[in-house]
Amino acid sequence: MRSVFLSKMLTGLAVCIALVGCTGEPEYLEQNWTEENKLREKFYTTSQGSQLIPYDWFLALEKANSQLLISSHEAIMALGYLPDYTPDPEVNPDGLPVGFVKDADPETGDWIGVNCAACHTAQMIYGDRVVRIDGAPGLGDFIALIKTVRNGLNATLEKPKKFTRFASKLGVYKYKNRRTLRDQMAISIEELDGIIMRGVSEDHLPGFGRVDAFGGIRNEVFQQDLGVEENFSLSTAPVSYPFLWDTPELDRVQWAGNADNPFARNAGQVLGVLGRLDLKNPETLFKNSIRRKNIFLMEQWVRELTAPQWPEDILGAIDRQAAERGRIIYSTVDETGYSCEGCHSLKNEAGVYPLTPAEHNAFGKQFIQTKNIPVAEVGTDPSTLQNIFSPIPIQTGLLSGLVDDQPQAFGATFLSKIVEALVGSLFTQDPALTPSQRALYSGFRVNAPDYTPPPLTVGYKARPLAGIWATSPFLHNGSVPNLYELLLPPAERSVTFGVGNQYFDPIKVGYVSAYQEGLFHFDTRLDGNRNSGHLYGTYLSEADRLDLLEFLKTL
């Protein structure tokens, strides 16, 4: 079996070399996004309000060390993002990569930005088959993207021929106009330097497929947008991009299960990918670039997305007898008092996951139940939770009124107050939303008048595992390369491995993780990268472990 896998991988490698990086339109799995509903095209090309650099700059900008355009397929793929090989001329006339979008700002012009699709679209290669999976965690390196753009602008300013080519593509010929362009580029470089500094610690580089989401948003809001330098803290806990299917139906999202309102969560996400927010000027307080209708629509499109089924015609047939034995293992409480199903629920005979009580919701709505597992119980790297719930106080600056005029506030509480106020400003912008529209935009996440939810358990969220086979690497910080290793004791998991390879291993169920040049070197010995914990199933015999793995392919 192993020799068959290696043969198929080497065959695929030869094909991809011949195609210069597996170019050409990939296959898509059945996930309910069809040619008829055009949801894939909409999801890939709709702006949420992210603004990186002016749009025409992005199309004209070369890499720092060559004349290769940053927007080219080759450059984009090197950053872990996915080209759109057959762009729809109506919605993507410039052939932007997947999730790279034009944001048309009526006041400041056109910008290049990214949306959900840039980080939540995956691609896997097996043999000569190239498959894209919508809603799966991608391998894009957001920090490397920002650095590449920054370095390209720097080199363009420093090298006369490079600047001439850049300016000519923009149609800037006169000396005065070129001087203005140089000034604007210098401002952008300074902004990008700040974004890099606020978004990553050089000792904790995220690499492909990860970003310190909370750390980046926290610094952008508390330091940059609010304008309080003392609020800076190092971003030291990168997390993997989560998978999106079923997300609109979950009672809580984020790795810490600390968000329930989908509109608020998506608005916060825009701030993490360089949406604009003014928290410094009383006259324009909460002015922002977030596209209210678009982030609502994107949530609805994801609502239609279904989990991908294991493609047996590509990855091989599932052993149904082994999978049935694995299902029993999944649902059996072992000697430790746990079962997989106890945290990661399965659908009942009616095809429904366990739901929240209807009487807890003001509209009688029900959501898929998730469960926060305390770090002391799950044992995984605590850095993300420590950063989110850090006791270090935040200076409230101009927004002290959100916390009873206190000059300092607990970071998690203060951020939730800011996002709540931001949502309020978005709901009241012209045209203001009606009460029923507000409920709809918020996913009807309103508690019943007589229901008070219990305090949030500080821990990592466990959710149903539909499509889990397509979501490597695993754990919240991406510290385990495949499902097979997740079922091994931590001491037997890879200490270091490579991330960024799209080749898929159907035996271990995950991307091939052997390190090679061009991949990110993931070191689990670093704080934030620990692969400890999640001991459930790690005491199984090898036969039972393989049976459980076979069952996980069926979800």
C-alpha positions in Angstrom: 0.0 0.0 0.0 2.8 2.3 0.9 4.7 1.6 -2.3 1.5 2.5 -4.3 1.3 5.8 -2.5 4.9 6.6 -3.2 4.5 5.7 -6.8 1.5 8.0 -7.2 3.2 10.8 -5.4 6.3 10.6 -7.6 4.1 10.4 -10.7 2.3 13.6 -9.5 5.6 15.3 -8.8 6.8 14.6 -12.4 3.5 15.9 -13.8 3.7 19.1 -11.7 7.3 19.8 -12.7 6.2 19.5 -16.3 3.4 21.8 -15.7 5.5 24.3 -13.7 3.7 24.1 -10.4 0.6 22.2 -11.3 -1.0 24.9 -13.4 -4.3 24.4 -15.1 -7.9 24.3 -13.8 -8.1 21.9 -10.9 -11.0 19.5 -10.1 -13.5 20.4 -7.4 -15.3 18.1 -5.0 -19.1 18.1 -4.6 -19.7 20.6 -1.8 -23.0 22.2 -3.0 -21.4 25.1 -4.8 -22.4 24.6 -8.4 -22.0 26.1 -11.8 -25.6 27.2 -11.5 -25.5 29.1 -8.2 -22.0 30.7 -8.9 -21.3 30.7 -5.2 -17.7 29.8 -5.7 -17.0 32.7 -8.0 -18.8 35.1 -5.6 -16.9 33.8 -2.6 -13.6 34.1 -4.4 -14.1 37.7 -5.6 -16.2 39.7 -3.1 -14.6 42.4 -1.1 -15.0 42.6 2.7 -13.2 45.9 3.0 -9.5 44.7 3.2 -7.1 47.4 1.9 -3.5 46.4 1.4 -2.1 48.7 -1.3 -3.6 50.6 -4.2 -5.0 48.2 -6.8 -3.0 49.3 -9.8 0.2 49.1 -7.7 -0.4 45.4 -7.0 -0.9 44.7 -10.7 2.3 46.6 -11.6 4.6 45.7 -8.7 7.6 43.4 -9.3 9.3 41.1 -6.7 12.3 42.8 -5.1 14.9 40.5 -6.7 13.5 40.1 -10.2 11.1 41.4 -12.8 8.5 38.8 -11.9 5.2 40.4 -11.0 4.0 39.8 -7.5 0.5 39.1 -8.9 1.9 36.3 -11.2 0.9 32.7 -10.7 4.5 31.7 -9.9 4.9 34.4 -7.2 1.5 33.8 -5.7 2.0 30.0 -5.5 5.4 30.6 -3.8 3.4 32.4 -1.0 1.0 29.4 -0.6 -1.9 31.1 -2.4 -3.9 29.7 -5.3 -4.1 31.2 -8.8 -7.4 31.5 -10.6 -6.4 29.8 -13.9 -9.7 30.4 -15.7 -11.1 33.7 -14.2 -14.6 34.8 -15.0 -14.1 38.0 -17.0 -17.2 39.5 -15.5 -16.1 39.2 -11.8 -12.4 38.8 -12.1 -11.2 40.6 -15.3 -7.6 41.0 -14.1 -7.2 37.3 -13.1 -6.6 37.9 -9.4 -5.6 34.9 -7.3 -8.3 33.1 -5.3 -9.5 35.4 -2.5 -7.6 38.5 -3.7 -10.2 41.2 -4.5 -10.6 44.7 -5.6 -12.1 47.0 -2.9 -13.6 50.1 -4.6 -13.5 52.8 -1.9 -15.6 55.8 -3.0 -13.2 58.2 -1.0 -9.8 56.7 -1.4 -10.0 54.8 -4.7 -9.4 51.1 -5.6 -7.4 48.8 -3.3 -6.2 45.2 -3.4 -7.3 43.2 -0.4 -8.0 39.7 0.6 -11.2 38.0 1.7 -12.1 34.7 3.4 -11.3 32.6 0.3 -7.6 33.5 0.4 -7.1 31.6 3.6 -10.0 29.1 3.4 -9.5 27.4 0.1 -7.2 24.4 0.0 -5.5 22.4 -2.8 -4.3 18.8 -2.7 -2.3 16.8 -5.2 -2.3 13.0 -5.5 -0.8 11.3 -8.5 -1.8 13.4 -11.5 -5.0 14.7 -9.9 -5.2 18.3 -8.5 -8.2 19.0 -6.3 -9.4 22.2 -4.7 -11.5 22.1 -1.6 -13.6 25.1 -0.7 -13.8 26.1 2.9 -10.8 24.0 3.9 -7.7 25.6 5.6 -5.4 27.0 2.9 -1.6 27.2 3.0 -1.2 31.0 2.3 1.4 32.8 4.3 -0.1 36.2 5.1 2.9 37.7 6.8 5.2 36.6 3.9 2.7 38.2 1.5 3.0 41.5 3.4 6.8 41.2 3.5 6.9 40.5 -0.3 4.8 43.5 -1.1 6.9 45.7 1.3 10.2 44.4 -0.2 8.9 45.0 -3.7 8.0 48.6 -3.0 11.4 49.1 -1.3 13.3 47.8 -4.2 11.2 49.8 -6.6 12.1 53.0 -4.8 15.8 52.1 -4.7 16.3 50.9 -8.2 15.8 53.5 -11.0 15.0 51.0 -13.8 12.6 49.1 -11.6 10.9 52.4 -10.6 10.6 53.4 -14.3 8.9 50.2 -15.2 6.5 50.5 -12.3 5.7 54.2 -13.0 5.3 53.5 -16.7 2.7 50.7 -16.0 0.8 53.2 -13.9 1.0 55.9 -16.6 3.1 58.2 -14.4 5.6 60.0 -16.6 6.1 63.6 -15.4 8.7 64.3 -12.8 6.3 66.0 -10.4 3.9 63.0 -10.6 6.8 60.6 -10.0 7.8 62.5 -7.0 4.3 62.3 -5.6 4.3 58.6 -6.4 7.5 58.1 -4.5 6.1 59.9 -1.5 3.0 57.7 -1.5 5.1 54.6 -1.8 7.2 55.6 1.2 4.0 56.1 3.3 2.8 52.6 2.2 6.2 51.0 3.1 6.0 52.6 6.6 2.4 51.3 7.0 3.5 47.8 5.9 6.5 47.8 8.2 4.1 48.6 11.1 1.7 45.8 10.0 4.6 43.3 10.0 5.8 44.4 13.4 2.4 44.2 14.9 1.4 40.9 13.3 4.4 38.7 13.9 7.3 38.0 16.2 10.4 36.9 14.3 10.8 34.2 16.9 7.3 32.9 16.2 6.9 33.0 12.4 3.6 31.4 11.4 4.7 30.0 8.1 2.3 28.5 5.6 -1.3 28.0 6.7 -1.1 29.9 10.0 -1.5 33.4 11.4 -1.7 34.9 14.9 -5.3 36.0 14.3 -6.1 37.3 17.7 -2.6 38.8 18.2 -2.7 40.6 14.9 -6.2 42.0 15.4 -5.4 43.0 19.0 -2.4 45.1 17.9 -4.1 46.6 14.9 -7.1 47.7 17.1 -5.4 48.5 20.5 -2.2 50.0 19.2 -2.7 51.2 15.6 -6.4 52.1 15.3 -6.6 53.4 18.9 -3.2 55.1 18.6 -1.9 53.9 22.0 1.7 52.7 21.6 1.8 51.1 25.1 -0.9 48.6 24.0 1.6 46.7 21.8 2.3 43.1 22.7 4.2 40.4 20.7 2.2 38.1 18.5 3.5 34.7 19.7 0.7 32.2 19.1 0.0 31.5 15.4 -3.0 29.3 14.8 -4.2 27.3 11.7 -7.0 28.6 9.5 -10.1 26.6 10.6 -12.4 24.9 8.1 -15.6 26.7 7.3 -18.3 24.2 6.5 -21.0 24.0 9.2 -19.5 27.1 10.8 -22.7 29.2 10.4 -24.6 26.5 12.3 -22.2 26.3 15.3 -23.2 27.8 18.6 -19.7 29.2 19.0 -16.7 29.7 16.7 -13.0 30.6 16.9 -10.5 28.2 18.4 -11.3 29.5 21.9 -15.1 29.3 21.2 -15.2 33.0 22.2 -17.5 34.3 19.5 -21.1 33.5 18.7 -22.4 36.5 16.6 -21.3 35.7 13.0 -21.6 39.4 11.8 -19.4 40.6 14.7 -16.9 37.8 14.1 -16.6 38.5 10.4 -16.3 42.3 11.0 -13.4 41.5 13.4 -11.8 39.3 10.8 -11.8 42.1 8.2 -9.8 44.2 10.7 -7.2 41.4 10.9 -6.7 41.5 7.1 -6.1 45.3 6.9 -9.6 46.7 7.0 -9.5 50.4 8.0 -11.0 51.6 11.4 -10.7 55.0 12.9 -10.6 55.0 16.7 -8.5 58.2 17.1 -10.7 61.0 16.0 -13.9 61.9 17.8 -15.4 63.4 14.6 -15.0 60.2 12.6 -15.0 57.6 15.4 -15.7 54.1 14.1 -15.4 55.1 10.5 -14.3 52.0 8.7 -13.9 50.2 5.3 -15.9 47.1 6.3 -18.5 46.2 3.6 -21.6 45.5 5.7 -23.7 43.7 3.1 -20.8 41.7 1.7 -19.7 40.1 5.0 -23.4 39.1 5.6 -23.7 37.6 2.1 -20.4 35.7 2.4 -21.8 34.1 5.6 -24.9 33.0 3.7 -22.8 31.5 0.9 -20.8 29.5 3.4 -24.0 28.3 4.9 -24.7 26.5 1.7 -21.2 24.8 1.7 -21.1 21.1 2.7 -18.2 19.1 3.9 -16.2 17.3 1.2 -16.5 13.5 1.1 -13.4 11.4 0.8 -12.9 11.0 -3.0 -12.5 7.3 -3.4 -11.8 7.5 -7.1 -8.8 9.7 -6.3 -7.5 8.6 -2.9 -8.6 5.0 -2.9 -11.5 3.1 -1.5 -12.4 3.2 2.2 -12.3 -0.2 3.9 -15.9 -0.2 5.1 -15.5 -3.1 7.5 -12.5 -1.3 9.2 -14.5 1.9 9.2 -17.3 0.2 11.0 -15.0 -1.1 13.7 -13.5 2.4 13.9 -17.0 3.9 14.4 -17.5 1.7 17.4 -14.1 2.8 18.8 -15.0 6.5 18.1 -18.2 6.2 20.2 -16.9 3.9 23.0 -15.9 5.5 26.3 -12.4 4.1 27.2 -10.8 3.4 30.5 -9.8 7.1 30.8 -13.5 8.1 30.8 -13.5 9.7 27.4 -14.7 8.9 23.9 -14.1 10.8 20.6 -17.9 11.3 20.3 -18.0 12.9 23.7 -16.3 16.0 22.4 -16.7 15.7 18.6 -20.4 14.8 18.2 -21.9 12.6 15.4 -25.2 13.1 13.6 -28.1 11.0 14.9 -30.3 8.7 12.8 -32.2 11.7 11.5 -28.9 13.2 10.3 -28.8 16.0 13.0 -26.1 16.9 15.4 -26.9 17.7 19.1 -28.4 21.1 19.1 -28.8 23.9 21.7 -32.2 24.1 23.3 -34.7 26.2 21.3 -36.0 27.9 24.5 -32.6 29.5 25.1 -33.0 31.6 21.9 -35.3 34.6 21.5 -36.3 33.3 18.0 -36.5 29.6 18.9 -33.4 28.9 16.8 -31.1 26.0 17.5 -27.4 25.6 16.8 -24.9 22.8 16.7 -23.5 22.3 20.2 -19.7 22.7 20.6 -17.7 22.1 23.7 -14.8 24.1 25.2 -12.2 21.8 26.7 -10.0 23.4 29.4 -6.2 23.3 28.7 -5.6 21.3 31.9 -7.8 18.6 30.4 -6.9 18.7 26.7 -3.2 19.4 27.4 -2.5 21.2 24.1 -0.3 24.3 23.8 -1.8 27.0 26.0 -0.2 30.1 24.3 -3.2 31.1 22.3 -5.5 31.1 25.3 -2.9 32.9 27.4 -2.7 35.7 24.9 -6.5 36.0 24.4 -7.2 36.1 28.1 -4.0 37.9 29.1 -4.4 39.8 32.4 -2.1 42.6 31.2 -4.4 45.7 31.2 -5.0 47.7 28.0 -5.1 51.5 27.8 -8.6 52.5 26.7 -7.7 55.9 25.3 -10.5 57.7 23.5 -12.8 54.7 24.1 -12.8 54.7 27.9 -16.5 55.3 27.8 -17.1 51.8 26.6 -15.8 50.5 30.0 -17.3 52.9 32.5 -14.7 55.6 31.8 -11.9 53.3 33.1 -8.4 54.2 31.8 -7.5 50.5 31.6 -9.5 47.4 30.8 -9.1 43.6 30.4 -8.1 43.0 26.8 -10.7 40.4 25.8 -13.5 42.4 27.4 -12.3 45.7 25.9 -12.0 44.1 22.4 -15.5 42.7 22.6 -16.9 46.1 23.6 -15.1 47.7 20.6 -16.5 45.1 18.2 -19.9 45.6 19.7 -19.7 49.3 19.2 -18.4 48.8 15.7 -21.3 46.5 14.8 -23.7 49.1 16.2 -22.1 51.7 13.9 -22.4 49.4 10.9 -26.0 48.6 11.6 -26.9 52.3 11.8 -24.9 53.5 8.8 -27.1 54.7 5.9 -29.4 53.0 5.2 -29.9 51.8 8.8 -30.9 48.2 9.3 -34.4 47.5 10.7 -34.6 45.4 13.9 -35.5 42.3 11.9 -32.6 42.9 9.5 -30.2 43.2 12.5 -31.4 39.9 13.8 -30.9 38.3 10.4 -27.4 39.8 10.0 -26.5 38.5 13.5 -27.6 35.0 12.6 -30.5 35.3 15.2 -27.9 34.9 18.0 -30.1 36.6 20.6 -30.7 35.0 24.0 -34.2 34.5 25.2 -35.2 37.1 27.8 -35.2 34.6 30.6 -32.0 32.8 29.7 -28.5 33.8 30.9 -25.8 31.7 29.3 -23.2 30.2 31.6 -19.7 31.8 31.7 -17.4 30.8 28.9 -15.1 27.9 29.7 -11.6 29.0 28.9 -10.4 26.3 26.7 -10.2 25.1 23.1 -13.4 24.4 21.1 -14.3 20.9 20.0 -16.7 20.7 17.1 -18.1 17.9 14.8 -15.4 16.5 12.5 -17.2 16.3 9.1 -14.6 16.5 6.4 -11.7 16.4 9.0 -9.6 14.4 6.5 -9.2 17.5 4.3 -8.0 19.9 7.1 -4.4 19.0 7.9 -2.2 19.9 9.8 -4.0 19.4 13.1 -4.6 20.9 16.5 -5.4 24.6 16.8 -1.7 25.5 16.1 -1.1 23.1 13.3 1.5 21.2 15.3 0.6 17.7 14.1 1.0 17.0 10.4 -1.6 14.2 9.9 -4.4 12.3 11.6 -2.3 9.2 12.1 0.2 11.1 14.2 -2.7 12.8 16.2 -3.6 9.3 17.4 0.0 8.7 18.6 1.4 9.7 22.0 3.0 13.1 21.8 6.4 11.7 22.3 6.0 9.7 19.0 4.8 12.7 17.0 7.1 14.6 14.6 9.3 17.0 16.5 9.9 19.0 13.3 8.3 18.8 9.9 7.7 20.7 6.7 4.6 22.7 6.0 3.6 24.0 2.6 3.5 20.8 0.5 0.2 20.2 -1.3 0.9 16.5 -1.9 -1.5 14.4 0.0 -0.8 11.2 1.9 -4.0 9.1 2.1 -2.3 6.5 4.4 -1.6 8.9 7.2 -4.3 11.3 6.1 -2.6 14.7 5.7 -0.2 16.6 3.5 3.2 15.0 3.0 5.4 16.5 5.7 8.9 15.5 4.9 10.9 18.7 5.0 12.4 20.1 1.7 13.6 23.4 0.5 10.9 26.0 0.1 8.7 24.6 2.9 8.3 26.1 6.3 10.3 24.3 9.0 7.8 23.7 11.8 9.5 23.2 15.2 7.3 21.9 17.9 9.8 22.7 20.6 8.9 26.4 20.5 6.3 27.8 22.8 3.2 28.3 20.7 4.1 25.4 18.5 3.9 22.6 21.1 2.4 19.3 19.9 1.5 18.1 23.3 -1.9 16.9 24.6 -5.0 15.6 22.9 -4.3 12.1 24.3 -7.6 10.7 23.3 -7.1 7.5 21.3 -3.3 7.6 21.7 -3.4 4.3 23.8 -5.0 2.3 21.0 -3.4 -0.7 19.5 -2.0 -0.2 16.0 -4.9 -2.2 14.5 -7.6 -0.1 16.4 -5.7 3.1 15.5 -5.9 2.2 11.8 -9.6 1.3 12.1 -10.4 4.6 13.7 -8.4 6.4 11.0 -10.5 4.6 8.4 -13.7 5.8 10.1 -12.5 9.4 10.2 -12.2 9.3 6.4 -16.0 8.7 6.3 -17.0 11.8 8.2 
